[in-house]
Each structure stands twice: as structure tokens, then as C-alpha cells.
Amino acid sequence: MLPLPELDFRRTPVTLIIAGVAVALEIVCTLDDSRRLYYYNESLGILAYIWTGQLWRPFTTTLLHAGLFHVAFNVYWLLRFGSVLEARFGSYRYLGLIVLLGYMSMLPQFIVSTYNAPPTMIVGLSGVIYGLLGILMIGRRRHRDLDAVCDAATVQFLLFWLVLCILLTYARVLPVANIAHGSGLLFGVLYGQSIFGASHRVRWRVLASAATLLVLATLIACPGNAGYESIRRNRQILKQLRQIPTAGQRDSGR
């Protein structure tokens, strides 16, 4: 891997804070493995609780990882890509982009993988990293500072890694959230075209907005998904129970 660019908290606070939180969580989970499931189930991991109002989970699940190598790999690329993107976009816009990519990568992965199957643990910043890669793939054509952290060799390596992960999953050697990788990359390219595209920028923005709203809509309703249907069924049962009058209510109505 190439050396990291110079990092400065004054220029890239969001990148460094997110990296620090991810590393800290993984160290705690490595020292006490029971914490991994606790954090995932109780507050941070993406589960059907998103349909009970816990809308932060598609992003916070990206801060959890499956091991020290996993977090080290993702944090390296976050620091590398974030060093230029946060400085270019500004910290607030960059934070919004990171959060949005978290949703755009994790929601499709969760919905597809749990559609008719029990949920499995889905964690990591990889989908966000591939989203940043997609943005840089478009922006590097016109901006030298972006090409400096995402040259042709970097693009080739990460695309090779994406394909390798698919093969490893298919061979049942290593389970990887490949849908999150692919979805993150797709939305990164859409956002990159919306920001840096030389032509048809308005069309790209309309397409990116429509696709983003479509994914975010699954936070409200996702018919057919086993988790969503279970939550909706339980809510209907509770609603019906509330409508059944108690003995005291029946007596008072006489």
C-alpha cells in the first residue's frame, strides 16, 4: 500500500474521528468478544429494528468490524481518500456524504440478504470506501489532487479486491458483504458524475436523487422482507389488542 498523505485534524476532523471510533470499537471487541454481539444487537448493528424507528443503524453498523485486519484495511483507505475529499468538500458536506454512503451501501445489503433468510452480521466501512472510490474514479480525471490518492493502480487494485471478495464468498471461503461493496461503488459513481461530470450533470443529479430516495424509502416500507413483515405483523397485533375493551370498559358502557 502507498504511504498515507499528511493528516491534519484541523483539515480532516471527520475522517480522523470516524477512523478513531472504528478502531476503538474494534479494540474493545477484540479484548472482549462478547461486546461485539452486544454492540451489534443492542444499538449499532443493522437489524429489523430500523422499522421500529432506530434509523441510525444503517450507518452505525459501518463503524463495527469483524477483526483487526478488517478495520485496519478499511481505515487505511478512509484516511487516504478522506484526506483530500474532506478538504475539498468541507467537513459538514463530507460527513453528510459519508453517512449517505453508509445508508446506500448497507440498506441494499441488509434487505437482499435478509429477504427470505435470517439476519446475519453485516459490518464495516467497506461499502463507504467503495463509494468514495466511485467518486474519486470520476473526479480524478479532472483534478490532480484526487488522482494523487486514487491513481489507476489504486482503482485496479480495489476493483480486483471487489471481484476477489465475490469469488471468496461464492467459494464459501470467506463471507463478504458484496452487495454493500457494489452498491457503494454504484452510488459513488452516481454522486461523482453529479459533482464532477463534464456533461449531463443535471441528468446525473436527477438520477442520483431518485436512486437515493428509492433506497431511503425502504426505511419506511419494505414489503416482502421477512424482518419488515414481522415488525408490521407485531404492530398490527398490538393495535388490535389496544382496540379490545377491558372488562371495566365493557361494564362502564352499560
N, C-alpha and C positions, 0 to 999 in steps of 0.2 A: 504494500500500500504506500501511496505517496505521503510525504510529511504533511501535517496539518498546517493550514495558513495561520498567521498570527491571530490569536484570540484576545479580545479586549471586552471586558464586561460592560464598559460604557457604550460600546457599539453593538454588542450582541447579547444583551442580558437574557432575552427569551430563550435563545439557543442554549446558553450555559445553564440556565435554571432547569429547563426541561431535561437536559443531559444529566444534571446533578440529581434530580429527583429519580430518574430512571435507574441510575447507578445505585443510589442509596436504597431504593426499594429492593433491587436485586441482591445487594449485600445482606440486607436484613433477611430476605427469603432464603438465601444460601445458608446463613448461620442458623436459621430456624425454619425448616422446610414446611412446618405446619402453617406458617404465616402466609405462604403462597396461596393455599386454598382459602384461607381466611380472608385475605385482601380481595381475592378474586370473587368469592361468593358474597361477601358481606357488603362491599362498597364499590369496588373498582372494575371488576370484570364485566364483560358484556354478556348479559343473560336476559331472559324474558321479562325481567323487572323493568326494562326500558319502556314497556307498555303499561307500567303502573306509575309512571311519572319520573322514573330515575333516568333522565335523559342524558346525564353526563357520562354514562358508562361506555358508549362507543368511543369516546376519546380517552377516558382514564384507563381503559384496558390496554391502550398502546404504551402506557408507562410501565406496565408489568412485563417481565420477560421470563424465558424458560431456562435461563442459566447465564453464567458469567460470559461465556463466549458470545451468546446471543446478544446480550446488552452491549458488549464491547464492540461488536461488529456494527450494530445499529447506531450507537453513539458516535463512533468514528465518522460515519457518513453524515450524521446530523451536524456535527461540528464542522465538517468540511463544507457541506453545502450551505449551512446556515451562516457561515462566516461572511458570505457575500450577499445572500438573499435578504437577510435581516437588515444589513447595512443599506441595501438598495431600496427595499420596500418600507423600511421603518418598523420599529418593534411592534406597534399595535396591529398594523396590517399583516405583518409576518405571523404574529400569534394567531390572528383570525384564519390565516391560510393553513397553518399547522393544524388547528382544531378542525377546520373544514375537511382537510385531507384525512384526518383521523376518522371522521364520520363516513367519508366517501369510500374509504378502503374497508373499514370494519363492518359497517352495516351490510353491504352485499355479501361479505364472507359469512357473517352470522346467519343471515336469512337463508342463503343457499345451503349451508352446511347443516342447518337445523330444520330444514323444511319438513322433512318426514323422519327425522332422526333425533336421538337425544343430544343435548348440547355437549360440546367438547370445549376445552380451554383454548381461547383464542387471544393471544397476547403479542405485544411487540410493536416497535416503531417501524417495522419493515414497510408496511403499506404507505406510511407517511414519507419514508425515504424514497420509495419509487415514485411517489407523487412529486417530490422535489426534483427527482431525476427527470421526470417528464417536462417540468417547467424549464429546467436547465437545457434539455435537449433542444428546445425551441429557442431559448434566449441566447445560447452560446453562439449561434450563427451570426449574431449582430453585436455582441458585447464581449470584449476581450476578457474582462474581469470574470465573467461567467465561464468562459472557455478555460480559464486558468485553473478552476477547481473541477471542471467537468469536461475534459478533453475527450477525443474519440476513443482512446484506450479505456477510459473510465466508463463510458457508455457501453462499450463492447463487453467489459468485464461484468457489469451489473446485469446486462441482458443475458449474458451467459449464465450468471448465477440464477437468474429467474428461471431459465429453461432447466438448469440442473435441479433446482428445487422441485419442479414439476415431475421430473423423471424419478427423483428420490421418493417422492410421495407415491407415484404410480407403482414403483417397485416395492413399496411398503418398507423402505429402509428408514425414512425419516418423515414424519408428518409435518407438513408445512402449510401455512395459510396462503395458498397460491392465488386464490380469488382476491384476497386483500392486496397482494402484490400487483396483480393485473389491473384491478380496479383503480388502485392508487396511481399507477402509471398512466392509465387512460385519462383519468381526471386531471392529472398533472399536465398532460399534453393539451387537453382542452383549455385549461387555465393558461398554459404557456402561450397558446395561439391567441387567446383573448388579450393577453398582456403584451406580447412581443410580436405577434403575427404582422407581417408586412401587408397582407391583403385580406379582405373579407373579415376584418376584425369584428365588425358589428354582428355578422352572422355567427362567428365563433362564440361571441359573448351570449347571444341568444341561445345557442345550442348548449353551452356550458351551464347557463342558468336553468334551462329546462331540465337537463340531466341531473343537476344538483337538487332541484326541488323534487324530482321524482324519487330520488334516493331518500331525501329527508322525509318525504311523505310516509315512508314505511315506519317512522317513529309514531305515527298516528294510527295507521291501519295497515295490516299485512295479512289479508285473507289467505287461508290455506296453510300458513305456517303453524306448526304444532304448538309452539310457545304462545303465539298470539291467540290462537283459538282457545287454548287452555285458560289464559287470562280472561278472555272475553266471556267464556262459559262460567267461570267462577264469579265474575261481576254480575252476570245475569241471575245466577242463583242467589247471590246476596241481595240483589234488587228485589227478587221475588219474595225472599224471606222478610224483607222490610215491609212489604205490602200486606203480609198476613197479619191480621189483627190479633192481638193477645187476648186472653180471657177477660182481662179487665176492660179492654177496649170494647169487646163484644157486649159485656154486661152494661157498660155505660151508655151504649147506644140503644138500649131497650126503653 
